Amino acid sequence: MRILVAGAGIGGLTLALALHRRGFEVAVFEAVAGPRALGVGINLLPHAVKELGELGLLDALADTGIETASLRYYNKHGQPIWQEPRGLLAGYPWPQFSIHRGELLMILLRAARAALGPERIVTGHELAEASQHGSGISARFRRRADGGEHVEEADVLVAADGIHSALRRQWFPDEGPPRFAGRLLWRATTVGEPFLDGRSMFMAGHQDQKFVAYPISEPLRREGKALINWIAELRVDGQTPPRDDWNRQVPKSVFDHAFAGWRWPWIDIPALIRRAEAVYEFPLVDRDPLACWSRGRLTLLGDAAHPMYPIGSNGASQAILDARCLADALAGHADPEAALARYDAERRPKTAAIVMANRRNGPEQVMQLAEERAPQGFADVHDVIAHEELQAIADRYKQLAGFDKARLTQEKNA
Ligand SMILES: Cc1cc2nc3c(=O)[nH]c(=O)nc-3n(C[C@H](O)[C@H](O)[C@H](O)COP(=O)(O)OP(=O)(O)OC[C@H]3O[C@@H](n4cnc5c(N)ncnc54)[C@H](O)[C@@H]3O)c2cc1C
């Protein structure tokens, strides 16, 4: 069976590797001519690390990213709301990694080129349109360099082409642009001193003003320094989002005043912002869940299928889980249409639930509760939110996103 994948992002490349391991002939077509290590930090949750481990990538991840030790939530005064261990330290059978998105992409790209052969990762070609005929699919690709077009025939096409997916647009021409939450994110990295234990991730504030930071470079950690990925987020007026382009650079003066007083004994946020070289602006966007992802031999995967707010560290992890599920379905069904329907039935409801939970702040709900109940701060968080309530929010989200510890431990022992 020949399978085409449109998009060499985290989802598309993971799928290509997983399909290759199951003996399929795969070709990947990527719109960008020279894929580069773009983006800033990203988290890989233990269930996604398990899948990348099965593709032989665990050592590369451990050499590159930080094995996340804990996740901590604070209010806007820097007072602790909740903290929990993460990954191996929490007793999971697999670690969680905080990693540079571009470096993760390069790890996947190198592995895919080595496994499939470099000629099977075709760059500078974007999917324009796809259709199904009796026993196969036709996909029209356009060369970015000169607009030249050619048609590829195959048994299956998977569109892993991100939030502006061409196949999704072809199927749902009236869907329009992504849905804007009225919040903007400013993302950057700063080389600095390690904070907390040098392996932890923190979030402070509430849904209208938030700051998130975590270290993402294991080589720098070994030198006693930290490459700190950070995200400042603010609610903004107006309904028209700026371009959702991951490379849109803006001056710090657009947002830094809002965080001027956010200096606490263990972190100096204004200094982190000041020492960053480049800051990238991105609107908080997602799309409504779809009623179907698979039509016959064509399907969607990753952000093309379920773009979600970057809340709960889930976008890349869910794309990786999609890849595993789809590869298993294709390997387990002689009929590709049945395989794609199975994948749709398995993954679509789960990811739709995460999209909707993230609109309600996902696990970050604890920060919003603290803000609503004690905007001036508290002596002890348990005066305003019971431990059981905090625990229940954390547990519920892990179950929803598929990484509760009991379940992963069971999978490991199965
Ligand atoms: C440049 C870039 C930077 C990012 N930076 C961050 C970040 O810093 N932090 C973070 O949390 N998330 C970031 N993301 C998003 C994150 O990587 C995704 O949410 C997640 O990993 C899901 O991956 P995906 O493979 O489904 O989609 P994506 O990562 O969006 O990958 C889609 C791929 O498809 C390609 N493509 C698009 N249209 C076509 C087409 N018509 N034909 C063929 N190929 C096409 C794109 O060039 C891209 O390589 C970034 C995404 C991109 C594209």
The ligand as an SDF file (V2000), in Angstrom:
LIG
                    3D

 53 58  0  0  0  0  0  0  0  0999 V2000
    6.7010   27.0490   11.8590 C   0  0  0  0  0  0  0  0  0  0  0  0
    5.9570   26.5180   13.0550 C   0  0  0  0  0  0  0  0  0  0  0  0
    6.3890   26.8700   14.3280 C   0  0  0  0  0  0  0  0  0  0  0  0
    5.7020   26.4110   15.4450 C   0  0  0  0  0  0  0  0  0  0  0  0
    6.1510   26.7780   16.6700 N   0  0  0  0  0  0  0  0  0  0  0  0
    5.5480   26.3200   17.7640 C   0  0  0  0  0  0  0  0  0  0  0  0
    6.0280   26.6730   19.0500 C   0  0  0  0  0  0  0  0  0  0  0  0
    6.9890   27.4020   19.1840 O   0  0  0  0  0  0  0  0  0  0  0  0
    5.3870   26.1530   20.1410 N   0  0  0  0  0  0  0  0  0  0  0  0
    4.2870   25.3420   20.0240 C   0  0  0  0  0  0  0  0  0  0  0  0
    3.7280   24.9110   21.0460 O   0  0  0  0  0  0  0  0  0  0  0  0
    3.8100   24.9980   18.8130 N   0  0  0  0  0  0  0  0  0  0  0  0
    4.4100   25.4570   17.6820 C   0  0  0  0  0  0  0  0  0  0  0  0
    3.9430   25.1000   16.4610 N   0  0  0  0  0  0  0  0  0  0  0  0
    2.7430   24.2280   16.3860 C   0  0  0  0  0  0  0  0  0  0  0  0
    3.0180   22.8170   16.7600 C   0  0  0  0  0  0  0  0  0  0  0  0
    4.1710   22.3490   16.1430 O   0  0  0  0  0  0  0  0  0  0  0  0
    1.7870   22.0180   16.3410 C   0  0  0  0  0  0  0  0  0  0  0  0
    0.6690   22.4920   17.0580 O   0  0  0  0  0  0  0  0  0  0  0  0
    1.8350   20.5690   16.6950 C   0  0  0  0  0  0  0  0  0  0  0  0
    3.0990   20.0750   16.7520 O   0  0  0  0  0  0  0  0  0  0  0  0
    0.9680   19.7680   15.7090 C   0  0  0  0  0  0  0  0  0  0  0  0
    1.7570   19.4600   14.6110 O   0  0  0  0  0  0  0  0  0  0  0  0
    1.2230   19.1890   13.1620 P   0  0  0  0  0  0  0  0  0  0  0  0
    2.2930   18.3580   12.5270 O   0  0  0  0  0  0  0  0  0  0  0  0
   -0.1540   18.6830   13.1750 O   0  0  0  0  0  0  0  0  0  0  0  0
    1.1480   20.6370   12.4820 O   0  0  0  0  0  0  0  0  0  0  0  0
    2.2920   21.6840   12.1430 P   0  0  0  0  0  0  0  0  0  0  0  0
    3.3620   21.6600   13.1410 O   0  0  0  0  0  0  0  0  0  0  0  0
    1.6020   22.9530   11.8900 O   0  0  0  0  0  0  0  0  0  0  0  0
    2.9010   21.1330   10.7700 O   0  0  0  0  0  0  0  0  0  0  0  0
    2.2350   21.2180    9.5200 C   0  0  0  0  0  0  0  0  0  0  0  0
    3.2400   21.1150    8.3990 C   0  0  0  0  0  0  0  0  0  0  0  0
    2.5620   21.0890    7.1620 O   0  0  0  0  0  0  0  0  0  0  0  0
    3.1650   22.0090    6.2630 C   0  0  0  0  0  0  0  0  0  0  0  0
    2.1280   22.4490    5.3120 N   0  0  0  0  0  0  0  0  0  0  0  0
    1.2070   23.4210    5.4590 C   0  0  0  0  0  0  0  0  0  0  0  0
    0.3810   23.4500    4.3920 N   0  0  0  0  0  0  0  0  0  0  0  0
    0.7770   22.4600    3.5620 C   0  0  0  0  0  0  0  0  0  0  0  0
    0.3000   21.9650    2.3110 C   0  0  0  0  0  0  0  0  0  0  0  0
   -0.7750   22.4920    1.7060 N   0  0  0  0  0  0  0  0  0  0  0  0
    0.9520   20.9240    1.7440 N   0  0  0  0  0  0  0  0  0  0  0  0
    2.0400   20.3500    2.3490 C   0  0  0  0  0  0  0  0  0  0  0  0
    2.5300   20.7830    3.5380 N   0  0  0  0  0  0  0  0  0  0  0  0
    1.9000   21.8110    4.1390 C   0  0  0  0  0  0  0  0  0  0  0  0
    3.7050   23.1060    7.1630 C   0  0  0  0  0  0  0  0  0  0  0  0
    4.7460   23.8180    6.5310 O   0  0  0  0  0  0  0  0  0  0  0  0
    4.2010   22.3030    8.3510 C   0  0  0  0  0  0  0  0  0  0  0  0
    5.5040   21.8310    8.1930 O   0  0  0  0  0  0  0  0  0  0  0  0
    4.5720   25.5580   15.3050 C   0  0  0  0  0  0  0  0  0  0  0  0
    4.1390   25.1920   14.0170 C   0  0  0  0  0  0  0  0  0  0  0  0
    4.8270   25.6660   12.8930 C   0  0  0  0  0  0  0  0  0  0  0  0
    4.3500   25.2560   11.5110 C   0  0  0  0  0  0  0  0  0  0  0  0
  1  2  1  0
  2  3  1  0
  2 52  2  0
  3  4  2  0
  4  5  1  0
  4 50  1  0
  5  6  2  0
  6  7  1  0
  6 13  1  0
  7  8  2  0
  7  9  1  0
  9 10  1  0
 10 11  2  0
 10 12  1  0
 12 13  2  0
 13 14  1  0
 14 15  1  0
 14 50  1  0
 15 16  1  0
 16 17  1  0
 16 18  1  0
 18 19  1  0
 18 20  1  0
 20 21  1  0
 20 22  1  0
 22 23  1  0
 23 24  1  0
 24 25  2  0
 24 26  1  0
 24 27  1  0
 27 28  1  0
 28 29  2  0
 28 30  1  0
 28 31  1  0
 31 32  1  0
 32 33  1  0
 33 34  1  0
 33 48  1  0
 34 35  1  0
 35 36  1  0
 35 46  1  0
 36 37  1  0
 36 45  1  0
 37 38  2  0
 38 39  1  0
 39 40  1  0
 39 45  2  0
 40 41  1  0
 40 42  2  0
 42 43  1  0
 43 44  2  0
 44 45  1  0
 46 47  1  0
 46 48  1  0
 48 49  1  0
 50 51  2  0
 51 52  1  0
 52 53  1  0
M  END
$$$$
